[in-house]
Amino acid sequence: MNSFLVGLQFLTRIHIVRQTTWTAEDFGRSTRFFPLVGLVLGVCYALAAGLLVYTVGFLGLRTLTAALLLILPLVLTGGLHADGFMDTADGVFSGRERERKLEIMKDSRVGSFGVVSFVLLMFLQFSLLLDMHPFLLVPALFVMPIIGRFAMVLAVACFPYARADGMGKTFADMADRRTVVIAALTTALLVLPCGVLASAALVLGTVFALLVCRWLTAVLGGVTGDVYGAVTVLTETLVLAVFSLASVNPDVWGILWR
């Protein structure tokens, strides 16, 4: 239970109990519970989506609904993963040598590549939410953070860490095959009952996360804490894309949801 609470407090702004002292073991053990952290976020997102669809959306304000649902994850996570995404973009697209890229990513300041990449990502997510059928918003936003946090587990456990030290290395050093198995089983139990469409999003998200991590490992010589955040938000975007594309034909998503 303590390991789950450590993960919840580290990855979100949801603090059930106040914890001020964390050990490397606490961090390491929390990795296997990341999908459960995604579950907590998913419940919050789904409840917010349902409320907005039947209040703001009912009034025809779909654009406002999409905007509020776009803001909510940033509020509940404190922008942690978004920051990792921007730092990764700054380093990867800098065109410098590998060591310099890692130095740029470690800089707390956000550069132009990070800002532009994040703005484009927000535009993309906003468009996917706006184009998604209202009935699919709740299931999409429920499974999105679960699959996203499982993608983070894969990045932590399946790829080498690019630096000799760093907070992300604490997770990497403690993660093992058992961590992946527990996280995979938890994710499957939470996502698969949600239907074929959610299951397809899980499969595609898993493959996508592995491919992105493999590419970034080739570019950076491994992954970092920033990459963990980048993989999470990119995988979440893919999940939204799956549900949004299924919204094109109501007959298609109706069959898949059943």
C-alpha positions in Angstrom: 0.0 0.0 0.0 2.8 2.4 0.9 4.5 1.8 -2.5 1.2 2.6 -4.3 0.9 5.9 -2.3 4.4 6.8 -3.2 3.7 6.4 -6.9 0.4 8.3 -6.6 2.0 11.2 -4.8 5.0 11.3 -7.2 3.0 11.1 -10.5 0.0 13.2 -9.5 -1.2 16.0 -7.3 -3.5 13.6 -5.5 -2.1 13.2 -2.0 -4.1 10.8 0.2 -1.5 10.9 3.0 1.4 13.2 3.5 4.7 11.6 2.8 8.0 13.5 3.1 10.5 10.7 3.4 11.0 8.4 0.4 13.7 5.7 0.0 15.0 4.3 -3.3 13.2 1.1 -2.4 9.9 3.0 -2.1 10.4 4.5 -5.6 11.4 1.2 -7.1 8.5 -0.8 -5.7 6.0 1.9 -6.7 6.8 1.3 -10.4 4.6 -1.9 -10.6 1.7 0.1 -9.3 1.8 2.8 -12.0 -1.2 1.4 -13.8 -3.2 1.7 -10.6 -2.1 5.3 -10.4 -3.5 5.5 -13.9 -6.7 4.0 -12.6 -7.2 6.8 -10.1 -6.6 9.4 -12.8 -8.9 7.5 -15.2 -11.7 7.5 -12.7 -11.3 11.3 -12.2 -11.1 11.9 -16.0 -14.1 9.7 -16.7 -16.3 11.3 -14.0 -15.3 14.8 -15.3 -16.1 13.7 -18.9 -19.5 12.3 -17.9 -20.4 15.4 -16.0 -19.3 17.8 -18.7 -21.0 15.8 -21.5 -24.3 16.0 -19.7 -24.0 19.6 -18.6 -21.7 21.8 -20.7 -21.9 19.5 -23.7 -25.7 19.2 -23.4 -25.8 22.9 -24.1 -23.9 22.4 -27.3 -20.6 23.7 -26.0 -18.5 20.8 -27.3 -15.4 23.0 -27.8 -15.5 24.1 -24.2 -16.0 20.5 -23.1 -12.9 19.4 -25.0 -10.8 22.3 -23.7 -11.7 21.5 -20.0 -10.9 17.8 -20.6 -7.6 18.9 -22.1 -6.7 21.0 -19.0 -7.7 18.4 -16.4 -4.8 16.0 -16.9 -2.3 18.9 -16.6 -3.9 20.0 -13.3 -4.0 16.5 -11.8 -0.5 15.6 -12.8 1.0 19.0 -12.2 2.3 19.0 -15.7 5.0 16.4 -14.8 4.8 14.4 -17.9 4.3 17.4 -20.1 7.6 18.8 -18.7 9.3 15.6 -19.6 7.9 15.7 -23.1 9.1 19.3 -23.6 12.6 18.5 -22.3 12.8 15.5 -24.5 11.8 17.5 -27.6 14.4 20.1 -26.8 17.1 17.6 -26.6 16.2 15.2 -29.4 15.4 17.9 -32.0 18.5 20.1 -31.1 20.6 18.4 -33.7 23.5 18.2 -31.3 25.7 15.2 -30.4 24.3 12.7 -27.9 26.0 14.0 -24.7 24.9 17.6 -25.6 21.3 16.4 -26.1 21.3 14.9 -22.6 22.7 18.1 -21.2 19.9 20.1 -22.9 17.3 17.8 -21.5 18.6 18.2 -18.0 18.4 22.0 -18.2 15.3 23.1 -16.3 14.6 25.8 -18.8 12.3 25.0 -21.7 13.6 25.8 -25.2 11.8 26.7 -28.5 11.6 23.0 -29.6 9.9 22.0 -26.4 7.4 24.8 -26.5 6.5 24.3 -30.2 6.2 20.5 -29.8 4.0 20.9 -26.7 1.7 23.4 -28.4 1.4 21.1 -31.4 0.6 18.1 -29.1 -2.1 20.1 -27.3 -3.6 21.1 -30.6 -3.6 17.4 -31.7 -5.2 16.2 -28.4 -7.8 19.0 -28.5 -8.8 18.0 -32.0 -9.1 14.4 -31.1 -11.3 15.2 -28.1 -13.4 17.5 -30.1 -13.9 15.0 -33.0 -14.6 12.1 -30.6 -18.2 11.0 -30.2 -19.5 12.2 -26.8 -20.4 8.6 -25.8 -16.8 7.6 -26.3 -15.3 10.3 -24.1 -15.9 8.5 -20.8 -14.3 5.1 -21.8 -11.5 6.8 -23.7 -10.5 9.0 -20.8 -10.8 6.1 -18.4 -8.4 3.8 -20.2 -6.1 6.5 -21.5 -4.0 7.2 -18.3 -3.9 3.4 -17.4 -2.4 2.6 -20.8 -0.1 5.7 -20.5 1.3 4.6 -17.2 1.8 1.0 -18.4 3.8 2.6 -21.3 5.9 4.3 -18.6 6.6 0.9 -16.9 7.8 -0.5 -20.2 10.1 2.4 -20.7 11.5 2.0 -17.1 11.9 -1.7 -17.1 12.8 -2.7 -20.7 15.3 0.0 -21.8 18.7 1.1 -20.4 19.0 4.3 -18.5 21.0 6.9 -20.5 22.7 8.6 -17.5 24.9 7.4 -14.7 22.6 9.0 -12.2 19.3 10.8 -11.9 15.9 10.3 -10.3 14.7 8.2 -13.2 17.6 5.8 -12.6 16.2 4.9 -9.2 13.1 3.5 -10.9 15.2 1.7 -13.6 17.5 0.1 -11.1 14.6 -1.4 -9.1 12.4 -2.5 -12.0 12.7 -6.1 -13.2 10.7 -8.7 -15.1 8.3 -9.2 -12.2 7.5 -5.4 -12.3 6.5 -5.7 -16.0 4.4 -8.8 -15.4 2.5 -7.3 -12.5 1.9 -4.0 -14.3 0.9 -5.9 -17.5 -1.6 -8.1 -15.6 -3.0 -5.1 -13.8 -3.4 -3.1 -17.0 -5.1 -6.0 -18.8 -7.5 -6.6 -16.0 -8.5 -2.9 -16.0 -8.6 -2.3 -19.7 -9.8 -5.5 -21.5 -13.2 -5.6 -19.8 -13.8 -2.1 -21.3 -14.4 -3.6 -24.8 -12.7 -4.4 -28.0 -11.9 -0.8 -28.8 -10.1 -0.3 -25.4 -8.3 -3.6 -26.0 -7.2 -2.4 -29.4 -5.9 0.8 -27.9 -3.9 -1.2 -25.3 -2.3 -3.3 -28.0 -1.4 -0.4 -30.3 -0.3 1.7 -27.3 2.0 -1.0 -26.1 3.6 -1.5 -29.5 3.9 2.3 -30.0 5.5 2.8 -26.6 8.1 0.1 -27.3 8.9 1.6 -30.8 9.3 5.1 -29.4 11.5 3.9 -26.6 13.6 2.0 -29.0 14.0 5.0 -31.3 14.9 7.3 -28.4 17.4 4.7 -27.1 19.1 4.8 -30.4 19.2 8.6 -30.4 20.1 9.1 -26.7 21.9 5.9 -25.8 19.0 5.0 -23.4 16.0 6.6 -21.8 15.7 9.2 -19.0 13.1 10.4 -16.6 12.1 13.0 -19.2 11.6 10.2 -21.8 9.3 8.4 -19.3 7.1 11.5 -19.3 7.3 11.9 -23.1 6.4 8.3 -23.8 3.4 8.6 -21.4 1.8 11.6 -23.1 2.5 10.3 -26.6 0.9 7.0 -25.8 -2.1 8.7 -24.3 -2.4 10.7 -27.5 -2.5 7.5 -29.5 -5.2 6.1 -27.3 -7.3 9.3 -27.9 -6.6 8.8 -31.7 -7.9 5.3 -31.6 -11.2 6.3 -30.0 -11.5 9.4 -32.2 -11.0 7.5 -35.4 -13.6 5.0 -34.3 -16.0 7.9 -33.9 -16.0 8.5 -37.7 -18.7 5.9 -38.2 -21.1 5.3 -35.3 -21.9 1.8 -36.5 -18.2 0.9 -36.2 -17.6 2.2 -32.7 -21.0 0.7 -31.6 -19.8 -2.7 -32.7 -16.4 -2.3 -31.1 -17.7 -1.0 -27.8 -19.9 -4.1 -27.5 
